[in-house]
Amino acid sequence: MKLRRKTAVVMAAGAVMMANAAPVLTAAEVKEMQTGALSEETVQFYSYWKEKYLAQDPYVTGDPQYYVFYGEKTYAEAGAEVAVTVSEAHGYGMLIAASMAEHDGQAKDIFDGMYRYYKAHPSGIGPNLMAWQQTDNGSAIQNSAGADSATDGDLDIAYALLMADTVWGSDGAINYKQAALAVMNDIMTYEVNQTDWVLQLGDWAHNTREGDTYYAATRSSDFIVQYMPVFAEASGDTRWTTLYESTYRIINQMVDTYGTGILPDFIVKDSNGKFVPASANLLESEHDGNFYYNACRTPWRISMDYLVNGNADALKFANALNGFITRKTGGDPAQIMAGYTPAGEAVSDWNDLCFDAPFLVAAACGGYDTWHDSLRSMILDYGEDVYFGDTITMLCLIVDDNAWIVPAGADQPVRGDVNQDGACTVADVIALQKWLLHTPDASLADWKAGDLCPDGKLNAMDLCLLKRELLNPA
């Protein structure tokens, strides 16, 4: 077993602290914790995955554009227009490419090609979000009708761009950090219900009104809570903290109500203001209120926040889930069924890899080593599957090998740099002095950088300390 519980928040010093999070590590400590080498099994699985699913847009000239093929037939095989990928798959592919930076010499070229593809297929609503699906019509790969977004793909794309900034830097042709911030801003603008503070189903739900069916509807597989502290730190936007805490209120409510850790695909707010499993056919199928082909990812997505950030609520979720699934299966991973009610009753009689692999991440949270090892063995011996199961497995193996990249956050402000020019100089002393004297038109770009006492306000003492800083630099 490669991955054990980590009890610290993997973020740079000075990060925005989150509820239930463990102490912040320094950037050096972060790097030390992220040295887990990929196992040979995972590297081999990546070779298989890359060969089978990574595709290049054949109609684009110039710099190549890459995407993750999720269909069953190409245009040439079908002789008709076919769907070839979705933003969900694209986000997964970008995460995988960045994760393989030290293991694949082509990883950066692949990532940049995937970035170009993302930019070529924007949503018609949020300009920095990705249209949810593309099709091949024999002469071009184009957005499907209704070119709006799906939230999980956008979250993954934003996080992958931060990963790219961490592993390759943003001084090249693509400024990954700025691109990530643009995606994050559009997610917050177009995909977050800022009344109930829940992730919406996509930017198409942005213009619904309070009380509408989809206004407060949310998809549990979008609860990628591990990203939210990173986004808060990288952007300096505390609304990510609000969303983080609100999302956990929903998760905790479900865990407390059913005791299984099983979340439904879709969750809605009822007339009493309580978040409950959706009714059948809210958006996709009769199983919209069950743990089905969306929610199957939650054991991975939510448990990650314990493995990375040490979040106690994520551990509570993982413990409930591990206890339920080991009892239900008798400790035999082959008995995991492809779907359950929130109360834990199976709704199908078959096993599916996309349900199995996420439980591996939950099992890594501690106390279930035998179960974890049985899961890993079965997953690696599963054989060839389809895009969904194989790609989720690829990501879960990276996590299980302790090789998940947690990006550095926002650049920390320079002490005393009130004019935000990147350095503390005499110009900052003059700016602060003018501001304290109420000189007309005097302003400070970042007053907090001048609060050297610190006491939450600016006064003559801060000015004295600033002068001392210049005379006696550290």
C-alpha positions as CSV (number, residue, x, y, z in Angstrom):
1,M,0.0,0.0,0.0
2,K,1.6,3.2,-1.2
3,L,-0.6,5.9,0.3
4,R,-1.2,6.3,4.0
5,R,-3.1,9.0,5.8
6,K,-1.5,12.4,5.7
7,T,-2.5,14.7,8.5
8,A,-1.5,18.0,7.2
9,V,-2.8,20.5,4.7
10,V,-0.6,20.4,1.7
11,M,-0.4,24.1,0.9
12,A,2.2,26.8,1.0
13,A,2.7,28.9,4.1
14,G,0.3,31.7,4.4
15,A,-2.6,29.8,3.0
16,V,-6.3,30.4,3.7
17,M,-7.1,28.0,6.5
18,M,-10.2,25.9,6.2
19,A,-12.5,24.4,8.7
20,N,-11.3,21.1,10.1
21,A,-8.0,21.3,8.3
22,A,-4.7,20.4,9.9
23,P,-1.7,22.8,10.2
24,V,-0.3,24.3,7.0
25,L,3.0,23.0,5.7
26,T,5.8,25.1,4.2
27,A,6.5,24.9,0.5
28,A,9.6,22.8,1.2
29,E,7.6,20.3,3.2
30,V,5.0,20.2,0.5
31,K,7.6,19.2,-2.1
32,E,9.0,16.6,0.3
33,M,5.6,15.0,0.7
34,Q,5.0,14.9,-3.0
35,T,7.9,12.7,-3.9
36,G,5.9,9.4,-4.2
37,A,7.2,7.6,-7.3
38,L,4.6,5.9,-9.5
39,S,4.6,2.2,-9.2
40,E,5.5,0.1,-12.3
41,E,1.9,-1.1,-12.4
42,T,0.7,2.5,-12.7
43,V,3.2,3.4,-15.3
44,Q,2.2,0.3,-17.3
45,F,-1.5,1.2,-16.9
46,Y,-0.7,4.8,-18.2
47,S,0.9,3.4,-21.3
48,Y,-2.2,1.3,-22.0
49,W,-4.5,4.3,-21.2
50,K,-2.5,6.7,-23.4
51,E,-2.5,4.4,-26.3
52,K,-6.2,3.7,-26.1
53,Y,-7.7,7.0,-25.3
54,L,-5.5,9.9,-26.2
55,A,-6.5,11.3,-29.6
56,Q,-5.5,14.2,-31.8
57,D,-7.9,16.4,-33.7
58,P,-7.2,15.3,-37.4
59,Y,-8.7,18.4,-38.9
60,V,-6.6,21.1,-37.1
61,T,-3.5,22.3,-38.8
62,G,-0.6,23.9,-37.0
63,D,-0.1,23.2,-33.3
64,P,-1.8,19.9,-32.4
65,Q,-4.9,19.7,-30.3
66,Y,-5.4,16.6,-28.1
67,Y,-8.5,15.2,-26.4
68,V,-9.6,12.0,-24.6
69,F,-11.7,9.8,-26.8
70,Y,-14.7,8.6,-24.8
71,G,-16.9,7.0,-27.5
72,E,-17.2,3.5,-28.9
73,K,-16.9,4.3,-32.7
74,T,-15.0,7.0,-34.6
75,Y,-16.6,8.9,-37.5
76,A,-14.9,6.6,-40.0
77,E,-16.3,3.5,-38.3
78,A,-19.8,4.8,-37.9
79,G,-20.1,6.6,-41.2
80,A,-22.0,9.3,-39.4
81,E,-21.6,12.1,-36.9
82,V,-20.4,10.7,-33.6
83,A,-19.7,12.2,-30.1
84,V,-16.0,11.9,-29.4
85,T,-15.4,13.5,-26.0
86,V,-16.8,15.5,-23.2
87,S,-15.3,18.2,-20.8
88,E,-15.3,15.6,-18.0
89,A,-13.0,13.4,-20.1
90,H,-10.9,16.4,-21.0
91,G,-10.4,17.5,-17.4
92,Y,-9.3,14.0,-16.5
93,G,-6.9,13.9,-19.4
94,M,-5.3,17.2,-18.3
95,L,-4.9,16.0,-14.7
96,I,-3.3,12.8,-16.0
97,A,-0.9,14.6,-18.3
98,A,0.3,16.9,-15.6
99,S,0.7,14.0,-13.2
100,M,2.9,12.2,-15.6
101,A,5.3,15.1,-16.1
102,E,8.3,13.1,-14.6
103,H,7.4,9.8,-16.4
104,D,6.5,10.8,-19.9
105,G,8.7,13.1,-22.0
106,Q,5.7,14.0,-24.1
107,A,3.6,15.0,-21.1
108,K,4.0,18.8,-21.5
109,D,3.3,18.6,-25.3
110,I,0.2,16.6,-24.6
111,F,-0.9,19.0,-21.9
112,D,-0.4,22.0,-24.1
113,G,-2.3,20.3,-26.9
114,M,-5.2,19.6,-24.6
115,Y,-5.1,23.2,-23.4
116,R,-5.4,24.3,-27.1
117,Y,-8.3,22.0,-27.6
118,Y,-10.1,23.3,-24.4
119,K,-9.6,26.9,-25.7
120,A,-11.0,25.9,-29.1
121,H,-14.2,24.6,-27.6
122,P,-15.6,27.2,-25.1
123,S,-19.0,27.2,-23.6
124,G,-21.4,29.7,-25.1
125,I,-22.2,31.0,-21.6
126,G,-19.0,31.2,-19.4
127,P,-16.3,32.2,-21.9
128,N,-13.5,30.4,-19.9
129,L,-15.5,27.3,-19.3
130,M,-15.6,24.3,-21.7
131,A,-18.5,23.2,-23.8
132,W,-19.6,19.9,-22.4
133,Q,-19.5,17.7,-25.5
134,Q,-17.9,17.6,-29.0
135,T,-18.8,15.6,-32.1
136,D,-16.9,14.6,-35.2
137,N,-18.9,15.3,-38.4
138,G,-16.3,14.1,-40.9
139,S,-14.8,17.5,-41.6
140,A,-14.4,19.1,-38.1
141,I,-14.7,18.4,-34.4
142,Q,-17.3,20.8,-33.1
143,N,-19.4,21.5,-30.1
144,S,-22.7,19.7,-29.8
145,A,-25.9,21.7,-29.8
146,G,-26.4,23.5,-26.6
147,A,-22.7,24.4,-26.1
148,D,-22.9,24.9,-22.3
149,S,-20.7,23.5,-19.6
150,A,-20.6,20.7,-17.0
151,T,-19.2,21.7,-13.7
152,D,-16.8,18.8,-12.9
153,G,-14.9,19.2,-16.2
154,D,-14.3,22.9,-15.5
155,L,-13.1,22.2,-11.9
156,D,-10.6,19.6,-13.2
157,I,-9.4,21.9,-15.9
158,A,-8.7,24.7,-13.4
159,Y,-6.9,22.3,-11.1
160,A,-4.9,20.8,-13.9
161,L,-3.7,24.2,-15.0
162,L,-2.5,24.9,-11.4
163,M,-0.7,21.5,-11.5
164,A,1.0,22.6,-14.8
165,D,2.1,25.8,-13.2
166,T,3.6,23.9,-10.4
167,V,5.5,21.4,-12.6
168,W,6.4,23.5,-15.6
169,G,6.0,27.1,-14.5
170,S,4.1,29.8,-16.4
171,D,6.9,31.6,-18.1
172,G,6.4,29.8,-21.5
173,A,3.9,30.2,-24.3
174,I,1.0,29.4,-21.9
175,N,0.6,31.2,-18.6
176,Y,-1.0,28.3,-16.8
177,K,-1.6,30.2,-13.6
178,Q,-3.5,33.0,-15.3
179,A,-5.5,30.5,-17.3
180,A,-6.4,28.7,-14.1
181,L,-7.5,31.9,-12.4
182,A,-9.7,32.7,-15.4
183,V,-11.4,29.3,-15.2
184,M,-11.8,29.6,-11.5
185,N,-13.4,33.0,-11.8
186,D,-15.9,31.7,-14.4
187,I,-16.8,28.7,-12.2
188,M,-17.5,31.0,-9.3
189,T,-19.5,33.4,-11.6
190,Y,-21.5,30.9,-13.7
191,E,-21.5,27.5,-11.8
192,V,-22.0,28.4,-8.1
193,N,-25.4,29.2,-6.6
194,Q,-24.3,32.0,-4.3
195,T,-27.5,32.0,-2.3
196,D,-27.3,28.4,-1.0
197,W,-23.6,28.2,-1.8
198,V,-23.8,25.0,-3.8
199,L,-22.2,24.0,-7.1
200,Q,-24.7,24.0,-9.9
201,L,-25.0,21.4,-12.6
202,G,-23.4,23.7,-15.3
203,D,-23.4,27.2,-16.5
204,W,-26.8,26.5,-18.1
205,A,-28.3,26.6,-14.6
206,H,-26.8,30.1,-13.9
207,N,-29.9,32.0,-15.1
208,T,-32.5,29.9,-13.2
209,R,-34.2,31.6,-10.4
210,E,-34.6,30.7,-6.8
211,G,-37.3,28.1,-6.5
212,D,-36.7,26.7,-10.0
213,T,-36.1,23.0,-10.1
214,Y,-32.4,23.3,-11.0
215,Y,-31.5,26.4,-9.1
216,A,-30.3,24.6,-6.0
217,A,-29.8,21.2,-7.6
218,T,-26.3,19.8,-7.3
219,R,-24.4,16.8,-8.5
220,S,-22.4,14.9,-5.8
221,S,-19.6,13.9,-8.1
222,D,-18.8,17.7,-8.4
223,F,-18.0,17.7,-4.7
224,I,-14.3,17.8,-5.4
225,V,-13.7,19.4,-2.0
226,Q,-9.9,18.9,-2.1
227,Y,-9.6,21.6,-4.8
228,M,-11.4,24.3,-2.9
229,P,-8.7,25.2,-0.4
230,V,-6.2,25.3,-3.3
231,F,-8.5,27.6,-5.3
232,A,-9.0,29.8,-2.3
233,E,-5.3,30.2,-1.8
234,A,-4.4,30.5,-5.5
235,S,-7.0,33.2,-6.1
236,G,-7.3,34.9,-2.7
237,D,-11.1,34.5,-3.1
238,T,-12.7,33.6,0.2
239,R,-15.9,32.6,-1.5
240,W,-14.2,29.2,-2.1
241,T,-14.0,28.8,1.7
242,T,-17.7,29.5,1.9
243,L,-18.4,27.0,-0.8
244,Y,-16.1,24.4,0.9
245,E,-17.9,24.7,4.2
246,S,-21.4,24.7,2.6
247,T,-20.6,21.6,0.6
248,Y,-19.5,19.7,3.7
249,R,-22.8,20.6,5.4
250,I,-24.5,18.7,2.6
251,I,-22.1,15.8,2.8
252,N,-22.4,15.6,6.6
253,Q,-26.2,15.8,6.4
254,M,-26.3,12.8,4.1
255,V,-23.8,10.8,6.2
256,D,-25.7,11.5,9.4
257,T,-29.1,10.7,7.8
258,Y,-28.2,7.4,6.2
259,G,-25.0,6.3,8.0
260,T,-23.6,4.6,4.9
261,G,-21.5,7.4,3.3
262,I,-23.4,6.6,0.1
263,L,-24.4,9.8,-1.7
264,P,-27.0,10.0,-4.5
265,D,-26.1,11.2,-8.0
266,F,-28.2,14.4,-7.6
267,I,-29.2,16.3,-4.6
268,V,-32.0,19.0,-4.4
269,K,-33.3,21.4,-1.8
270,D,-36.8,20.5,-0.6
271,S,-39.6,22.8,0.5
272,N,-38.2,22.9,4.0
273,G,-34.8,24.0,2.9
274,K,-33.2,20.6,3.5
275,F,-30.9,19.0,0.9
276,V,-32.3,15.5,-0.1
277,P,-31.7,12.9,-2.8
278,A,-33.3,13.9,-6.1
279,S,-36.4,12.2,-7.4
280,A,-36.1,9.9,-10.4
281,N,-35.4,11.5,-13.8
282,L,-34.4,14.9,-12.4
283,L,-31.8,15.1,-15.2
284,E,-30.6,11.7,-16.4
285,S,-32.3,8.5,-15.3
286,E,-34.6,6.7,-12.8
287,H,-31.5,6.4,-10.6
288,D,-30.9,10.2,-10.1
289,G,-31.6,9.8,-6.4
290,N,-29.3,6.8,-6.0
291,F,-25.5,6.2,-5.9
292,Y,-25.1,5.5,-9.6
293,Y,-22.8,6.4,-12.5
294,N,-22.2,10.0,-11.3
295,A,-21.9,9.5,-7.5
296,C,-19.7,6.4,-8.0
297,R,-16.8,8.9,-8.0
298,T,-17.5,10.4,-4.6
299,P,-15.4,7.8,-2.6
300,W,-12.4,9.2,-4.6
301,R,-13.3,12.8,-4.8
302,I,-14.3,13.4,-1.2
303,S,-11.8,11.1,0.5
304,M,-9.0,12.9,-1.3
305,D,-9.6,15.9,1.1
306,Y,-8.6,13.7,4.0
307,L,-5.5,12.3,2.3
308,V,-4.4,15.7,1.2
309,N,-5.8,18.2,3.7
310,G,-6.5,16.1,6.8
311,N,-10.2,17.2,6.8
312,A,-12.1,15.5,9.7
313,D,-15.4,15.5,7.8
314,A,-13.8,13.8,4.8
315,L,-12.5,11.1,7.2
316,K,-16.0,10.8,8.7
317,F,-17.4,10.2,5.2
318,A,-14.7,7.7,4.3
319,N,-15.1,5.8,7.6
320,A,-18.9,5.5,7.0
321,L,-18.3,4.4,3.5
322,N,-15.6,1.9,4.2
323,G,-17.7,0.4,7.0
324,F,-20.7,0.1,4.8
325,I,-19.1,-1.4,1.7
326,T,-16.9,-4.0,3.6
327,R,-20.0,-5.2,5.5
328,K,-22.1,-5.2,2.3
329,T,-19.5,-7.2,0.3
330,G,-18.1,-9.4,3.0
331,G,-14.7,-7.9,2.1
332,D,-14.9,-9.2,-1.5
333,P,-14.4,-6.3,-3.9
334,A,-16.0,-8.4,-6.7
335,Q,-19.3,-8.0,-4.8
336,I,-19.4,-4.2,-5.2
337,M,-22.5,-3.6,-7.1
338,A,-23.0,-0.8,-9.7
339,G,-25.4,1.2,-7.7
340,Y,-27.0,1.6,-4.3
341,T,-29.8,3.5,-2.6
342,P,-28.5,6.1,0.0
343,A,-29.7,3.6,2.6
344,G,-27.4,0.9,1.1
345,E,-29.7,-1.4,-1.0
346,A,-28.2,-2.5,-4.3
347,V,-30.0,-1.3,-7.4
348,S,-28.1,-3.5,-9.9
349,D,-26.7,-7.0,-9.9
350,W,-23.4,-6.4,-11.7
351,N,-19.9,-5.1,-10.9
352,D,-18.3,-2.2,-12.7
353,L,-14.7,-0.9,-12.6
354,C,-15.8,2.8,-12.3
355,F,-17.5,1.8,-9.0
356,D,-14.5,-0.3,-7.7
357,A,-11.6,2.1,-8.3
358,P,-12.9,5.1,-6.2
359,F,-13.2,2.8,-3.2
360,L,-9.4,2.4,-3.3
361,V,-9.0,6.0,-2.4
362,A,-11.5,5.8,0.5
363,A,-9.8,2.7,1.8
364,A,-6.4,4.5,1.8
365,C,-7.8,6.8,4.6
366,G,-6.7,4.2,7.2
367,G,-7.9,1.1,9.1
368,Y,-8.8,-0.9,6.0
369,D,-5.5,-2.2,4.7
370,T,-6.7,-5.7,3.8
371,W,-9.7,-4.3,2.0
372,H,-7.4,-1.7,0.2
373,D,-5.0,-4.4,-0.9
374,S,-7.8,-6.6,-2.2
375,L,-9.3,-3.7,-4.1
376,R,-5.9,-2.8,-5.7
377,S,-5.3,-6.4,-6.8
378,M,-8.7,-6.7,-8.3
379,I,-8.5,-3.4,-10.1
380,L,-5.1,-4.1,-11.6
381,D,-6.3,-7.6,-12.7
382,Y,-9.7,-6.3,-14.1
383,G,-8.6,-6.3,-17.7
384,E,-9.6,-3.9,-20.5
385,D,-12.5,-1.7,-19.7
386,V,-14.1,1.4,-21.3
387,Y,-13.1,5.0,-21.1
388,F,-15.0,5.8,-17.8
389,G,-13.7,2.9,-15.7
390,D,-10.2,3.0,-17.2
391,T,-9.7,6.7,-16.8
392,I,-11.1,6.8,-13.2
393,T,-8.7,3.9,-12.4
394,M,-5.8,5.8,-13.9
395,L,-6.4,8.8,-11.6
396,C,-7.1,6.6,-8.5
397,L,-3.8,4.7,-9.0
398,I,-1.9,8.0,-9.2
399,V,-3.4,9.0,-5.9
400,D,-2.8,5.6,-4.4
401,D,0.9,5.8,-5.3
402,N,1.2,9.0,-3.3
403,A,2.0,10.9,-6.5
404,W,-0.9,13.4,-6.6
405,I,0.3,17.0,-7.2
406,V,-1.0,19.7,-4.9
407,P,-0.3,23.0,-6.5
408,A,1.3,26.0,-4.7
409,G,-1.1,28.7,-3.9
410,A,-1.1,32.5,-4.5
411,D,2.1,34.4,-4.5
412,Q,2.6,35.8,-1.0
413,P,2.6,39.6,-0.7
414,V,5.9,41.3,-0.1
415,R,6.1,42.7,3.4
416,G,5.8,46.5,3.2
417,D,5.0,46.5,-0.6
418,V,1.9,48.8,-0.3
419,N,2.1,49.9,-3.9
420,Q,2.3,46.3,-5.1
421,D,5.3,46.7,-7.5
422,G,6.8,43.5,-6.2
423,A,9.4,45.0,-3.8
424,C,9.6,47.1,-0.6
425,T,11.3,50.4,-1.5
426,V,11.4,54.0,-0.6
427,A,8.4,54.5,-2.9
428,D,6.3,52.5,-0.4
429,V,7.4,54.7,2.5
430,I,6.4,57.8,0.5
431,A,3.0,56.2,-0.4
432,L,2.3,55.2,3.1
433,Q,3.3,58.6,4.5
434,K,1.1,60.4,2.0
435,W,-1.8,58.2,2.9
436,L,-1.4,58.8,6.6
437,L,-1.2,62.6,6.0
438,H,-4.5,62.3,4.0
439,T,-2.7,63.8,0.9
440,P,-5.3,64.3,-1.9
441,D,-5.4,61.3,-4.3
442,A,-3.1,59.2,-2.0
443,S,-4.0,55.6,-2.3
444,L,-2.5,52.2,-1.4
445,A,-2.8,49.2,-3.6
446,D,-2.4,46.8,-0.7
447,W,-2.8,48.4,2.7
448,K,-2.4,45.1,4.5
449,A,1.2,44.8,3.3
450,G,1.9,47.9,5.3
451,D,0.3,46.7,8.5
452,L,3.6,45.7,10.1
453,C,2.5,45.7,13.7
454,P,0.1,43.9,12.8
455,D,-3.1,45.2,14.4
456,G,-5.5,45.5,11.5
457,K,-4.9,49.2,10.9
458,L,-2.3,51.6,9.6
459,N,-0.7,54.3,11.8
460,A,2.6,56.0,12.5
461,M,4.0,52.9,14.1
462,D,3.7,51.0,10.8
463,L,5.5,53.8,9.0
464,C,8.4,53.6,11.5
465,L,8.6,49.9,11.1
466,L,8.6,50.2,7.4
467,K,11.5,52.7,7.5
468,R,13.3,50.3,9.8
469,E,12.7,47.4,7.4
470,L,14.5,49.4,4.6
471,L,17.4,50.3,6.8
472,N,17.8,46.8,8.2
473,P,16.6,44.3,5.7
474,A,16.4,40.7,6.8
